[in-house]
Amino acid sequence: MNIVLHTRNAQVAADFQDITEEKLLTMNRFSVAIDRVEIEVIHEANPKHGKSSHRVILTSHGSGPLLRAEAAAFNDLAAFDLAITSFELQIRKIHERSKDIGHDSVRKRASSQ
């Protein structure tokens, strides 16, 4: 999985890239094809936004489904944590749908034997 980090009006911490890679690589446990994830960090300088001045947008690209998660919080890491939670829920939902669950009736099973 390729991870691309974009920032607008923001400076992220040095370990932010490592933290994002670590959390996004744990998404490989689901069998959903994701080639690239773009992380966009936006900082609003307007004091009106206060507690939601940092916004993080996660977008997936690849042969699998398009996933997008967005969250805002008081700093970039907190916003990333909220966005990754939403992102993981979407991936988990797709993974659950792809499972082969047999809802065969008892009659069909008995007649095929």
Buried (B, 14 or more C-beta within 10 A) or exposed (E): BEBEBEBEEBEBEEEBEEBBBEBBEEBEEBEBEBEEBBBBBBBBEEEEBEEEBBBBBBBBBBEBEEBEBBBBBEBBBBBBBBBBEBBBEBBBEBBEEEEEEEEEEEEEEEEEE
